Amino acid sequence: MQYPRTRFFNSSNGVAATLLDAQQDVTKHFSLEEENIRLQAEIEELKGKQLENYIALSEDRIKIADTILELQFDYIPAVIVNSTYTYKNNYFTLNKGASSGIARDMGVISSNGVVGIVYDVSRHYAVVKSVLTENINIPAEIVNVHAGGLLKWEGTDKDPRTITLTGISNDIPVELGWEVVTNSQSGLFPKNHPVGTIDAIEEIEGKPEWKITVKLGNDLRRLQSVFVVENIMKLEKDSLESLFIDEFIN
């Protein structure tokens, strides 16, 4: 409860002001509780719908029981408490941190699309590099042609509702309105999670590739609720790949 900074003119004004502050605190408390309840329901629905979040432990694909599935991705619901979208490199702050299991380099999504990557954490908060950041480079692909590229933000003069998909060869046919989703290369996001739809297509002079503008599924200026994604098997994958690279490539 916050107390007024100026003295009350009389006791009745003081009581009224104190009761008003108490009512506002109670309203905020129940609003947050309602948001948390909604998030919990949404996360359970998200898990149930996305079968790609599970790895089958049996080769038998005719009948799959819960006992032969192992969870690959887990989701931690969180609320955005601060954010930017007008800079070259944008960020937002979440109301959860290390005590909730959040760590650096975890992906962040909403039900409608990709949001960013965790940059740093404290005990109770996390700072996230927004998808509207110049060097974030999230792997994605066009659903209709299974062509992969990187999502890039090109700076402050761009619409924060759009992002560029780079690396798509111009001999691959693409069309407006086609869906763009995540792929599994980074290990930070579940495969086929929505990113957005193709909003514009341009040729790049002197380069054999398209410049593709993607309209994001999220409007990051208004986003409030997100999920932090934990890939339970990422460490195992990264360790195995690192051994191969050290032995055969470096």
N, C-alpha and C positions, 0 to 999 in steps of 0.2 A: 504494500500500500504506500502511495506517495502522499506526503503531507504538503499543504500549500506553503509557498515561500514567504508570503506576507501574513501579517497578523490578522486575525478575524476582528471585525468591527464590534461584533457582539457574540454571545455564546450561541444564539440560534443560527447565525450564519456559519459559525464554526461547525456545529453539528451537521448542518445541511451539506456543507462542502465535504466533510469527512464521509458521510453516507454516500455522496455521489462518487467519490474516489473508490469506495468499497464496491459499489455497484459496477463500476468500470472494470475493476480487477476481477470480479466474479465473471463478468461477461467475457473478458479475455480468456479466463481460465477455461470456461465451458466451450468457447470457440476453438481453442487449441485441442481440447479433448475430442470435440466433434471431428476436427480435421484428422486427428490421430486414428480415430475409429474408422473414418472413411478410407484412410491410407491402408490400414490393416486389411480391410475388406478387398480393396483394389489389388493389393499384393498377392493375396490368396487366389484371386481370379486370374491374375497375370500368370502365376505359376501353373495353374491348372490348364490354361489355354496353350502355353508354349511348350510343346513336347521336346523342342530342341534344347531345352534346359536340362535334359536328362540324358545320360549315356546308358545304353542298353548293355547289361553285363552278360547277355546270352545272344547267340547268333540266331536263335529261333525267333523269326519275325512274324510268325503266324498268330501266336497268342502271346501277349505281353502282360505279365502281372507286375504289381508294384514291387514284389520281392526281387525282381531281376533288374530293377532300375536304380541307378545311383545319381543323386542330385549333383549337377555340375555347377550351376549358378544359384546363388542365393541373393535375396534382395533386402536391403535395409531402408525402410521408409524414412524420409526426412523432409523438413520444411525449410525453404529459403528465407533467410532473415535479412539479407542484404545482397544487392546485385548491381552490376553495371552492364551497359550495352552500347555505349557511345564511343568507346576508346578503341585503340588499335589492338590492345590485349585486354579482354574483359574477364571478370570473375564473379563468383557469387559465394556467399557464406551459408553453410548449413547449420541447423541447430543440433547436430549430433557429431560426435568425434570418435576418438580412440576407445572410449568407454563403451561405445555401441558397436565396436568391431570395425570401424572405418579406418582405412589405411591409405597411404599414398599410392597413386597410380591405379586406383579403382575407377571403373567407368561409372558414369551417372546418366540415368535416363528418366524419362517420364513415360506414361502410357502412350503418348503420341510421338515420341521421337528421342533422339540422342541429345544430351544436354552438355556433357563435358567430361573432364577427368580430374580426380582428386589431386590437388597439388601439395597440400600440407594439412596436418591435423593437430589439434590440441586435445585435451581430455574430453571437452564437451562441444567442440566446434570443428568444422572442416572448411577449408578454402578450396574452391573448385575452379580450374581453368575452364571457362566457358568454351563451347564450340566456336564462339566468336573470338577466337584467339589465333594470331597469325601462324604460330608454329605447332598447332595441335595435330594436324595431319591424321585424321581418323579414316581407316580403310572402309570403303563402302562399295556397293555394286548396284547396277541397274538390273532389276528383276527380270525384265522381258528378254534380255540378251546375255545375262550373267557376265557382264563386263565390269571389271573392278577398277577402282581408282582411289584417290584420296580426297577427302573433304578439306577445303582450305578457306579461311576467312581472309579477305583481301583489304581490310582496313576500315577506317572511320567514315569514308565516303560511301560505303555500301549500306544497303537496306538490311537492318538486323533480322529481318524475317527470311533472308536468303543466304545461301552459301554456295561456293563454287566446287564442283566435282571435276578434278583434273585427272589426266592420264588415260582418257578414253580415246583410242585411235579413231581417226575420222573415216576409216573404212568400215566401221561398225555402225549400222543404222540405228539412230535414236529418234524418239518422237516426244513431243510435248505431252506432259501428263503422265508419263511412265513413272513407276514407283522406284525410289532409291532406298536401299536398306543396308544395314551393317553386314559385314562378313566376319569370319572368325579369325582373321589374320592376327589382329592385335591381342586377342585373348581377353580383352577388356569388356566386350559386349557380347550378348547372345546373338547368334547368327539370325539374320532376317528380321532384326528389330527395325521398326520404321525410322527413316530419316526425313523423307519428304517426297516431293514430286518434281519432275523436270519442268522448269518454268521458262527457260530460254536456252537456245542452242546457237553458238557462233563458231565460225571457222577462225583458227589462229594463224595469222600470216606467218609463213616460214616454218610452221610446225605441223606434223601429220597427226594432229589431235583436235578434238572438240574442246571448246570452252563451254561448260554446261552449268547453268545456274539452277540451283535446287531451292524450291520453296520449302522451308522447314515445316515439319508437322507441329513444332512448338513455336509459339510466339514468346521468346525469352523475356520480353518486356513485361509480360503478365504472369509468367509461370510462378507458382507458389509451392507445389508439392512434387517431389522427385523420389527416385529410388537409387541408392548406391548399390552397384553390382559387385558381388564377390565371386570370382571364378575360383572355385575350390580346387581345381586341378591345374591352375596356371603355373604354380611353382614347379610341379612335376614336369610339365611340358617344357618350361623354360630351362630347367636344369638339364634335361635330356638333350635339347637342341644346343645348349652351350657346350656340352661335352663333344658333340659332333663337330661344331665349329672350331673348337680349340684343336682337335686332332686332325681334321682333314682340310680346313680352310685357312686358318691363320698360319 
